[in-house]
Amino acid sequence: GTVALTIDIDLQQVVEDTLASTIQGMIDKDSNERGGAAAVIQVGTGEVLAMASYPTYDLETFNQDYDELVKDERLPMFNRATQGVYAPGSTFKLCTSVAALEEGIITPSTIIEDKGIYTYYVDPQPMCWIWRQAHTTHGRINVSQALVDSCNYFYYEVGRLTGIKKLDEYATAFGLGQSTGIEIGDAAGRLPSQNEGENLAPWAAFGQANQLYTPLQLANYIATLSGGGDRYATHLLKNVRESGTGALEYVYDAEPVQTIAMSEENLSAVLAGMHDLATDGAVSSYFKDCIVDAAAKTGTAQTGQYDENGEELLNYWFSGFYPAQAPRYTVTVLQDGILKPELSSAAIFEKITEILHVWDAAL
């Protein structure tokens, strides 16, 4: 029979080109070697519409290039989207928010005051990023505002109150720390509870504590959230037709793997935070000319690696969905080993989302 894939060839090409040209453009500027990945998933089905990894290789010349590819330190044969595992950074705050809201630890209107330095424990006493940078705080904020400001203090407190067991339970329900089910196989990553140590919850709550996920896994988590809690297996097989007649022999039609119960009010509070980030938050300037009303969450994770000037290289996420009302698609972009990443990741996300919009309108 003839096999049809979920990947849309035009969309795939655009995602590959956008990822490649943006990252290559940055490499040309400062010659820091880096890579990235992007995934586009349809909300409510788990269909992978596009998935790209950079750097990559040319299939047509693969055999001639093989010896060179094997030696390349940038790992062009490594599929970062399915095999690369990265700390989620602040993108995990969405999971923490859902866990705390659904468990009744907080409500959408609960106010927590960011005091800059979190002093509940004698040691460690972590600081909110804004305190470290400017000795100011985010003041009194609720969960939607905490997502927009990416306030670490809010999430230390919420994480401590929620506890590692519950954070773990919700992360697992969202498909984190396990295979997404994709037919080509993928890395499982690692949940924070798989680490030793006390007081993991406050750190885990905002994306630290050694947790690691693939870009595809993270994309599916956002698809599950924006789709109202139905988690589907990600898949590439769409259908199979009989060779002669063209009759459908098989159509992929699996039920959700799991459904996360979320009240309308709680879900709205989290999605509103993501929408406000794109419209009023730190990254809103990249969206002011965007033709699409999207919603997103950023995530920055330290790598412990430094460039020749002693500046730490970061892994950077930009993950979200579109349209902001009644989401149909999620887009996740990851870049690894970069210095000042916001602009480029937001730009890749914005470009893919605009193209999705045009593609969707033509369907």
C-alpha positions as CSV (number, residue, x, y, z in Angstrom):
1,G,0.0,0.0,0.0
2,T,0.9,3.7,-0.2
3,V,1.8,5.3,3.1
4,A,0.8,8.9,3.8
5,L,2.7,10.8,6.5
6,T,1.5,13.6,8.8
7,I,4.5,15.7,7.7
8,D,3.4,18.5,5.3
9,I,6.2,18.7,2.8
10,D,5.9,22.5,2.2
11,L,5.6,23.3,5.9
12,Q,8.6,21.0,6.6
13,Q,10.7,22.8,4.0
14,V,9.9,26.2,5.5
15,V,10.6,25.1,9.1
16,E,14.0,23.6,8.0
17,D,14.9,26.7,6.1
18,T,13.9,29.1,8.8
19,L,15.8,27.2,11.5
20,A,18.9,26.8,9.3
21,S,19.1,30.4,8.0
22,T,18.6,31.9,11.4
23,I,21.1,29.8,13.2
24,Q,23.6,29.9,10.3
25,G,23.2,33.7,10.3
26,M,24.2,33.8,14.0
27,I,27.2,31.5,13.4
28,D,28.4,33.7,10.6
29,K,28.3,36.7,13.0
30,D,30.2,35.3,15.9
31,S,31.4,31.9,14.8
32,N,30.0,30.2,17.9
33,E,29.0,26.7,16.9
34,R,25.4,25.9,17.9
35,G,22.4,23.9,16.9
36,G,18.7,23.8,17.2
37,A,15.4,22.0,16.7
38,A,11.8,22.9,15.9
39,A,8.6,20.9,15.9
40,V,5.0,21.7,14.8
41,I,2.2,19.5,16.2
42,Q,-1.5,19.7,15.5
43,V,-3.5,20.2,18.7
44,G,-6.0,17.5,19.3
45,T,-4.5,14.8,17.1
46,G,-0.7,14.5,18.0
47,E,0.1,14.7,14.2
48,V,3.6,16.0,13.6
49,L,3.3,18.5,10.8
50,A,7.0,19.5,10.7
51,M,10.1,18.6,12.6
52,A,13.6,19.9,12.0
53,S,17.1,19.6,13.5
54,Y,20.1,21.8,12.7
55,P,22.8,21.2,11.6
56,T,21.7,18.4,9.4
57,Y,22.9,16.5,6.3
58,D,21.9,15.9,2.7
59,L,20.5,12.5,2.1
60,E,21.5,12.5,-1.5
61,T,25.2,12.8,-0.7
62,F,25.0,11.0,2.6
63,N,27.3,8.1,1.6
64,Q,30.1,10.4,0.1
65,D,29.8,12.7,3.2
66,Y,29.7,10.0,5.8
67,D,33.3,10.1,7.1
68,E,33.1,13.9,7.4
69,L,29.7,13.8,9.1
70,V,30.9,11.3,11.7
71,K,33.8,13.6,12.6
72,D,31.7,16.8,12.8
73,E,31.6,18.0,16.4
74,R,28.3,19.7,15.8
75,L,26.6,16.3,15.4
76,P,24.7,16.7,12.1
77,M,23.5,13.1,12.2
78,F,22.0,13.7,15.7
79,N,18.3,14.5,15.6
80,R,18.0,17.1,18.3
81,A,14.2,17.2,18.0
82,T,13.7,13.6,19.1
83,Q,17.1,12.6,20.7
84,G,18.4,15.8,22.2
85,V,17.5,16.3,25.9
86,Y,17.5,19.7,27.4
87,A,16.5,21.4,30.7
88,P,13.1,23.0,30.2
89,G,13.8,26.2,32.1
90,S,10.8,28.3,32.6
91,T,8.6,26.4,30.2
92,F,8.1,24.0,33.1
93,K,6.3,26.7,35.0
94,L,3.2,25.9,33.0
95,C,3.1,22.4,34.4
96,T,3.8,23.7,37.9
97,S,0.9,26.2,37.5
98,V,-1.5,23.5,36.5
99,A,-0.4,21.2,39.3
100,A,-0.8,23.9,42.0
101,L,-4.1,25.2,40.6
102,E,-5.7,21.8,40.2
103,E,-4.5,20.6,43.6
104,G,-6.0,23.7,45.2
105,I,-2.6,25.0,46.4
106,I,-3.4,28.3,44.7
107,T,-6.3,29.8,42.8
108,P,-6.1,32.1,39.7
109,S,-6.4,35.1,42.1
110,T,-3.9,34.0,44.8
111,I,-1.3,36.7,45.3
112,I,2.3,35.9,46.3
113,E,4.7,38.7,47.0
114,D,8.1,38.4,45.3
115,K,10.6,39.5,48.0
116,G,13.7,39.0,45.7
117,I,15.5,36.5,47.9
118,Y,13.7,33.3,48.9
119,T,14.6,32.8,52.6
120,Y,12.4,29.9,53.6
121,Y,15.4,27.6,53.7
122,V,18.6,28.5,55.6
123,D,20.4,27.2,52.5
124,P,20.1,27.6,49.6
125,Q,18.5,31.0,49.3
126,P,17.9,31.5,45.6
127,M,17.1,34.9,44.1
128,C,14.5,35.9,41.6
129,W,16.3,36.8,38.3
130,I,15.1,40.5,38.5
131,W,16.6,40.8,42.0
132,R,19.9,39.5,40.7
133,Q,19.8,41.8,37.7
134,A,18.4,45.0,39.1
135,H,17.7,44.6,42.9
136,T,14.0,45.1,42.3
137,T,11.1,42.5,42.5
138,H,8.0,41.6,40.6
139,G,5.9,42.8,43.6
140,R,2.5,41.2,44.4
141,I,1.5,38.9,41.5
142,N,-1.0,36.1,40.6
143,V,-0.2,33.1,38.5
144,S,-0.9,34.7,35.1
145,Q,1.4,37.6,35.9
146,A,4.0,35.2,37.3
147,L,4.1,33.5,33.9
148,V,4.4,36.8,32.0
149,D,7.2,38.0,34.3
150,S,8.7,34.5,34.6
151,C,9.0,35.2,38.3
152,N,11.2,32.5,39.9
153,Y,10.3,33.6,43.5
154,F,6.6,32.9,42.8
155,Y,7.5,29.4,41.6
156,Y,9.9,28.6,44.4
157,E,7.0,29.1,46.8
158,V,4.4,27.4,44.7
159,G,6.8,24.5,44.1
160,R,7.5,24.1,47.8
161,L,3.8,24.0,48.7
162,T,2.9,21.6,45.9
163,G,5.7,19.1,46.5
164,I,7.8,17.0,44.2
165,K,5.3,14.1,44.1
166,K,2.5,16.2,42.7
167,L,4.9,18.1,40.3
168,D,6.0,14.7,39.1
169,E,2.5,13.4,38.7
170,Y,1.5,16.3,36.5
171,A,4.7,16.3,34.5
172,T,4.1,12.6,33.8
173,A,0.5,13.2,32.8
174,F,1.8,15.9,30.3
175,G,4.1,13.2,28.8
176,L,7.3,14.6,30.1
177,G,10.1,12.1,31.0
178,Q,8.8,9.4,28.6
179,S,8.7,8.6,24.9
180,T,6.1,10.6,23.0
181,G,5.2,7.4,21.0
182,I,6.6,8.6,17.7
183,E,7.3,5.8,15.3
184,I,11.0,6.6,14.7
185,G,11.7,6.4,18.5
186,D,12.8,9.1,20.8
187,A,14.7,9.8,24.0
188,A,12.7,9.6,27.2
189,G,14.4,12.4,29.1
190,R,14.4,12.6,32.8
191,L,12.0,13.8,35.5
192,P,13.3,15.9,38.4
193,S,12.3,13.2,41.0
194,Q,14.8,10.9,39.3
195,N,17.5,12.9,41.1
196,E,18.7,12.6,44.7
197,G,18.5,15.6,47.0
198,E,16.3,17.4,49.4
199,N,14.1,20.4,48.6
200,L,13.9,19.5,44.9
201,A,10.4,20.9,44.5
202,P,11.2,24.6,44.5
203,W,14.0,24.1,41.9
204,A,12.0,21.7,39.9
205,A,9.0,24.1,39.8
206,F,10.8,26.6,37.6
207,G,12.6,24.0,35.4
208,Q,15.8,23.3,37.2
209,A,16.7,20.2,39.3
210,N,18.3,18.3,36.5
211,Q,15.1,17.5,34.5
212,L,15.7,17.0,30.8
213,Y,13.2,16.7,27.9
214,T,13.3,16.5,24.1
215,P,11.9,19.3,21.9
216,L,9.2,17.0,20.6
217,Q,8.2,16.1,24.1
218,L,8.0,19.7,25.1
219,A,6.0,20.5,22.0
220,N,3.5,17.7,22.9
221,Y,3.2,19.0,26.4
222,I,2.2,22.4,25.1
223,A,-0.2,20.8,22.6
224,T,-1.8,18.9,25.5
225,L,-2.1,22.0,27.6
226,S,-3.5,24.2,24.8
227,G,-5.8,21.4,23.7
228,G,-7.5,21.4,27.1
229,G,-5.7,18.4,28.6
230,D,-6.0,15.6,26.0
231,R,-2.6,14.1,25.4
232,Y,-2.1,12.2,22.2
233,A,0.8,10.1,21.1
234,T,2.9,12.0,18.6
235,H,2.9,10.2,15.3
236,L,4.1,10.4,11.7
237,L,1.8,7.8,10.1
238,K,-1.4,9.3,8.7
239,N,-3.0,6.5,6.6
240,V,-2.3,3.7,4.3
241,R,-4.0,3.2,0.9
242,E,-4.4,0.1,-1.2
243,S,-2.0,0.2,-4.1
244,G,-4.5,-0.6,-6.8
245,T,-7.8,0.9,-5.8
246,G,-6.5,3.7,-3.5
247,A,-9.0,2.6,-0.9
248,L,-8.0,3.4,2.7
249,E,-6.6,0.3,4.4
250,Y,-5.7,2.1,7.6
251,V,-6.3,5.5,9.2
252,Y,-4.4,6.6,12.3
253,D,-7.2,7.3,14.8
254,A,-5.9,6.7,18.3
255,E,-7.7,8.0,21.4
256,P,-5.8,10.3,23.8
257,V,-3.2,8.4,25.8
258,Q,-4.3,10.4,28.9
259,T,-6.6,13.3,29.8
260,I,-5.5,15.8,32.4
261,A,-8.5,17.3,34.2
262,M,-8.3,21.0,34.3
263,S,-11.1,23.4,35.2
264,E,-12.0,26.1,32.7
265,E,-10.9,28.8,35.2
266,N,-7.5,27.2,35.9
267,L,-6.7,26.5,32.3
268,S,-7.7,30.0,31.3
269,A,-5.4,31.5,33.9
270,V,-2.4,29.6,32.5
271,L,-3.2,30.2,28.8
272,A,-3.9,33.9,29.5
273,G,-0.3,34.2,31.0
274,M,1.0,32.8,27.7
275,H,-1.1,35.1,25.6
276,D,-0.1,38.2,27.7
277,L,3.6,37.3,27.3
278,A,3.3,37.5,23.5
279,T,1.1,40.7,23.6
280,D,2.5,42.7,26.6
281,G,5.5,40.8,28.0
282,A,9.2,40.8,27.4
283,V,9.0,39.3,23.9
284,S,6.0,41.3,22.7
285,S,8.2,43.6,20.6
286,Y,8.9,40.6,18.3
287,F,5.1,40.1,17.8
288,K,4.0,43.7,17.2
289,D,4.0,43.1,13.4
290,C,3.0,39.5,13.6
291,I,-0.1,38.8,11.5
292,V,-1.1,36.0,14.0
293,D,-2.5,36.2,17.5
294,A,-0.2,33.7,19.2
295,A,0.6,32.7,22.8
296,A,4.0,31.6,24.1
297,K,6.4,30.8,26.9
298,T,10.1,31.3,26.9
299,G,12.6,29.2,28.8
300,T,16.3,29.7,29.4
301,A,18.5,27.0,30.8
302,Q,22.1,27.3,31.9
303,T,24.5,24.8,30.3
304,G,27.6,25.1,32.5
305,Q,29.5,25.8,29.3
306,Y,31.3,29.1,28.5
307,D,32.6,30.9,25.4
308,E,36.1,32.2,25.1
309,N,35.1,35.5,26.9
310,G,33.8,33.5,29.9
311,E,30.1,34.2,29.1
312,E,27.9,31.2,29.8
313,L,26.2,29.6,26.9
314,L,22.4,29.0,27.3
315,N,19.8,26.7,25.9
316,Y,16.8,28.6,24.9
317,W,13.2,27.6,24.3
318,F,10.4,29.4,22.7
319,S,7.2,27.3,22.8
320,G,3.6,28.3,22.2
321,F,0.4,27.9,20.2
322,Y,-1.8,29.6,17.7
323,P,-4.4,30.9,17.4
324,A,-4.5,32.2,20.9
325,Q,-8.3,31.6,21.1
326,A,-9.1,27.9,20.1
327,P,-5.6,26.7,19.5
328,R,-5.0,24.4,16.5
329,Y,-1.2,24.2,16.3
330,T,1.8,24.3,18.6
331,V,5.2,25.4,17.6
332,T,8.4,24.7,19.7
333,V,11.8,26.1,19.0
334,L,15.0,25.1,20.8
335,Q,18.4,26.6,20.4
336,D,21.4,25.1,22.1
337,G,24.7,26.8,23.2
338,I,23.9,30.4,22.5
339,L,24.6,33.8,24.2
340,K,21.8,36.2,23.6
341,P,19.1,34.0,22.3
342,E,15.7,35.7,22.8
343,L,15.6,37.5,19.6
344,S,16.5,34.6,17.3
345,S,14.2,32.0,18.9
346,A,11.2,34.4,19.0
347,A,11.9,35.3,15.3
348,I,12.0,31.6,14.3
349,F,8.7,31.0,16.2
350,E,7.1,34.1,14.7
351,K,8.0,33.2,11.1
352,I,6.9,29.6,11.5
353,T,3.6,30.7,13.0
354,E,2.9,33.2,10.2
355,I,3.6,30.5,7.6
356,L,1.3,28.1,9.5
357,H,-1.4,30.8,9.4
358,V,-1.2,31.0,5.6
359,W,-1.0,27.2,5.2
360,D,-4.0,26.8,7.6
361,A,-6.1,29.4,5.6
362,A,-5.4,27.5,2.4
363,L,-6.6,24.1,3.8
